[in-house]
Amino acid sequence: MEIPPDLSGDKELIYRTAYEVSSQFPPEYWREKDLKEEFAEEFFRAIAEQGFMGIVIPQEYGGSGYGLEELAVAIEGLVRGGAGMAGVWYIMLTEIFLALPITRFGTKEQKEKYLPGIAEGRIEGALALTEPDVGSNTLLIKTTAVKEGDEYVVNGRKVFISGIDRAGAFILVARTKSPEETGRRSLGLSLFIVDMPSKNVRYSPIPKHGINYSKSCEVYIEDLRIPEENLLGPLDAGWYVLLDILNPERIGFAIGATAIGYLALSKAVEYAKNRVVFDRPIGSYQAVQHPLARSYAMLEGARLLAYRAAATYDRLAPPRDPKSFDEVVSRSTGLSEVGRNSNIAKYVAIEAGIEAVYWAMQTFGGYGYAREFDVERWWREINLLRLAPVTQQLALNYIARHVLGLPRGT
Ligand SMILES: Cc1cc2nc3c(=O)[nH]c(=O)nc-3n(C[C@H](O)[C@H](O)[C@H](O)COP(=O)(O)OP(=O)(O)OC[C@H]3O[C@@H](n4cnc5c(N)ncnc54)[C@H](O)[C@@H]3O)c2cc1C
């Protein structure tokens, strides 16, 4: 195990534990899960037992009370230990989508109800944001939540909702007021915690290219009644609560992408030392060396950006009084540095990770295309990250408009 030299103390321990637990699951395990399209139950149980579902959950609710930086270290260890994308994916669905927003914006009752179960690995999570007509343009979602007595009645459709088939609870994003009523498009969204299973929430899995140890589903919500105590954060300020999920999501996938890059690269380097073609190990040819060396250098830079973004989040996005609408909305100004660093990290890390996996695949020659050498699986996995959680174009849009100050496009 190569411990990244910048990790020490608790972080080194988290990395070491994550790497060790992950390396108990050999490549054959992941090949089979991917092929059979099965949830990696044994892996999930093992990481939950080690406390990895509760890293950001406060100790009083059964977690470790760490920040996003430590969560990023755990993700890096799990991915590099051999789990590939699964090492970030399962953490994302349950810990970043569900535990983090409840920790930051939940009421005492919500925290007591959900956090201990999440920390123990009994409650899995999901986030239902994307809709058939709304992906990049989040603020235009059409799912509505209408107040009736002390309940909200929800109707709408969602798409690509990962993990909803197993979720004990998920975060739903819905419109509680139209943009016309609020006069500002970013107002009028609200977040709800939805308990599952529910007969009013039906779903069907979408067959997909990779990450087949987790289902991503089309979701139909019909007359779902949510008690008002399940509103998460202030009514109509859901967009600002959602930022506390979307930025960590970008950061988590940024560290995950670099980690998949390192994983693929380490296998390629090993192969290049041993594969002899024209009487010499292929790793002695500069045409093989340079892309691997370049990929490594790019990963090192991208990894620093991902950790910078995680540290910025921990420093600048402290939890606020969840009842105060004004507090939650006004904190968005303080979050601009988090948005800046998250989008930059997401963009750079995904490109660096993809380049590393691409060159790893080339190094394996024809074997890179064979399932047996795993790199083709990491290739299918990492390519998702150019499209989701936010496309690379949209990350660049953010940098162009919010960092460089360029005018909005039409
Ligand atoms: C496997 C998988 C799992 C997912 N899991 C979840 C989940 O758990 N929960 C969830 O809510 N969502 C999930 N998603 C959805 C994901 O977040 C969206 O697919 C993503 O945000 C892109 O939205 P879209 O697919 O609607 O693309 P669109 O928004 O339709 O974009 C299509 C293309 O147009 C480009 N484009 C659009 N507008 C602009 C612009 N202004 N400038 C430049 N280019 C532009 C985009 O970059 C893209 O290339 C998942 C998606 C996948 C594939």
The ligand as an SDF file (V2000), in Angstrom:
LIG
                    3D

 53 58  0  0  0  0  0  0  0  0999 V2000
  -25.6020    6.8670  -14.3430 C   0  0  0  0  0  0  0  0  0  0  0  0
  -26.2270    8.1560  -13.8930 C   0  0  0  0  0  0  0  0  0  0  0  0
  -26.5730    8.3200  -12.5600 C   0  0  0  0  0  0  0  0  0  0  0  0
  -27.1990    9.4830  -12.1520 C   0  0  0  0  0  0  0  0  0  0  0  0
  -27.6230    9.5820  -10.8360 N   0  0  0  0  0  0  0  0  0  0  0  0
  -28.3970   10.6420  -10.4730 C   0  0  0  0  0  0  0  0  0  0  0  0
  -28.9820   10.6880   -9.1640 C   0  0  0  0  0  0  0  0  0  0  0  0
  -28.7580    9.7980   -8.3200 O   0  0  0  0  0  0  0  0  0  0  0  0
  -29.7990   11.7370   -8.8600 N   0  0  0  0  0  0  0  0  0  0  0  0
  -30.0800   12.7230   -9.7530 C   0  0  0  0  0  0  0  0  0  0  0  0
  -30.8350   13.6290   -9.4070 O   0  0  0  0  0  0  0  0  0  0  0  0
  -29.5210   12.7190  -10.9940 N   0  0  0  0  0  0  0  0  0  0  0  0
  -28.7090   11.7010  -11.3750 C   0  0  0  0  0  0  0  0  0  0  0  0
  -28.1600   11.6600  -12.6440 N   0  0  0  0  0  0  0  0  0  0  0  0
  -28.4880   12.7260  -13.5870 C   0  0  0  0  0  0  0  0  0  0  0  0
  -27.3060   13.6390  -13.9440 C   0  0  0  0  0  0  0  0  0  0  0  0
  -27.0340   14.4940  -12.8780 O   0  0  0  0  0  0  0  0  0  0  0  0
  -27.6840   14.3780  -15.2350 C   0  0  0  0  0  0  0  0  0  0  0  0
  -27.7150   13.3980  -16.2730 O   0  0  0  0  0  0  0  0  0  0  0  0
  -26.7160   15.4840  -15.5690 C   0  0  0  0  0  0  0  0  0  0  0  0
  -26.8880   16.5510  -14.6740 O   0  0  0  0  0  0  0  0  0  0  0  0
  -26.9130   16.0210  -16.9920 C   0  0  0  0  0  0  0  0  0  0  0  0
  -28.2550   16.3140  -17.2350 O   0  0  0  0  0  0  0  0  0  0  0  0
  -28.9810   15.7700  -18.5500 P   0  0  0  0  0  0  0  0  0  0  0  0
  -28.6420   14.3410  -18.6800 O   0  0  0  0  0  0  0  0  0  0  0  0
  -30.4070   16.1520  -18.4950 O   0  0  0  0  0  0  0  0  0  0  0  0
  -28.2640   16.5440  -19.7420 O   0  0  0  0  0  0  0  0  0  0  0  0
  -28.7640   17.9130  -20.4160 P   0  0  0  0  0  0  0  0  0  0  0  0
  -28.9410   18.9550  -19.3800 O   0  0  0  0  0  0  0  0  0  0  0  0
  -29.9210   17.6110  -21.3000 O   0  0  0  0  0  0  0  0  0  0  0  0
  -27.5220   18.2890  -21.3090 O   0  0  0  0  0  0  0  0  0  0  0  0
  -27.2830   17.6740  -22.5850 C   0  0  0  0  0  0  0  0  0  0  0  0
  -25.9920   18.2450  -23.1630 C   0  0  0  0  0  0  0  0  0  0  0  0
  -26.1390   19.6520  -23.4120 O   0  0  0  0  0  0  0  0  0  0  0  0
  -25.1000   20.3760  -22.7770 C   0  0  0  0  0  0  0  0  0  0  0  0
  -25.6250   21.6680  -22.3030 N   0  0  0  0  0  0  0  0  0  0  0  0
  -26.8420   21.9080  -21.7600 C   0  0  0  0  0  0  0  0  0  0  0  0
  -26.9470   23.2110  -21.4330 N   0  0  0  0  0  0  0  0  0  0  0  0
  -25.7740   23.7890  -21.7610 C   0  0  0  0  0  0  0  0  0  0  0  0
  -25.2640   25.1240  -21.6670 C   0  0  0  0  0  0  0  0  0  0  0  0
  -25.9700   26.1200  -21.1430 N   0  0  0  0  0  0  0  0  0  0  0  0
  -23.9980   25.3460  -22.0900 N   0  0  0  0  0  0  0  0  0  0  0  0
  -23.2380   24.3330  -22.6090 C   0  0  0  0  0  0  0  0  0  0  0  0
  -23.6760   23.0610  -22.7350 N   0  0  0  0  0  0  0  0  0  0  0  0
  -24.9210   22.8020  -22.3180 C   0  0  0  0  0  0  0  0  0  0  0  0
  -24.6740   19.4880  -21.5980 C   0  0  0  0  0  0  0  0  0  0  0  0
  -23.3680   19.7760  -21.1610 O   0  0  0  0  0  0  0  0  0  0  0  0
  -24.8010   18.1010  -22.2260 C   0  0  0  0  0  0  0  0  0  0  0  0
  -23.6480   17.8190  -22.9720 O   0  0  0  0  0  0  0  0  0  0  0  0
  -27.4680   10.5240  -13.0690 C   0  0  0  0  0  0  0  0  0  0  0  0
  -27.0760   10.3750  -14.4090 C   0  0  0  0  0  0  0  0  0  0  0  0
  -26.4790    9.2060  -14.8330 C   0  0  0  0  0  0  0  0  0  0  0  0
  -26.1200    9.0510  -16.2850 C   0  0  0  0  0  0  0  0  0  0  0  0
  1  2  1  0
  2  3  1  0
  2 52  2  0
  3  4  2  0
  4  5  1  0
  4 50  1  0
  5  6  2  0
  6  7  1  0
  6 13  1  0
  7  8  2  0
  7  9  1  0
  9 10  1  0
 10 11  2  0
 10 12  1  0
 12 13  2  0
 13 14  1  0
 14 15  1  0
 14 50  1  0
 15 16  1  0
 16 17  1  0
 16 18  1  0
 18 19  1  0
 18 20  1  0
 20 21  1  0
 20 22  1  0
 22 23  1  0
 23 24  1  0
 24 25  2  0
 24 26  1  0
 24 27  1  0
 27 28  1  0
 28 29  2  0
 28 30  1  0
 28 31  1  0
 31 32  1  0
 32 33  1  0
 33 34  1  0
 33 48  1  0
 34 35  1  0
 35 36  1  0
 35 46  1  0
 36 37  1  0
 36 45  1  0
 37 38  2  0
 38 39  1  0
 39 40  1  0
 39 45  2  0
 40 41  1  0
 40 42  2  0
 42 43  1  0
 43 44  2  0
 44 45  1  0
 46 47  1  0
 46 48  1  0
 48 49  1  0
 50 51  2  0
 51 52  1  0
 52 53  1  0
M  END
$$$$
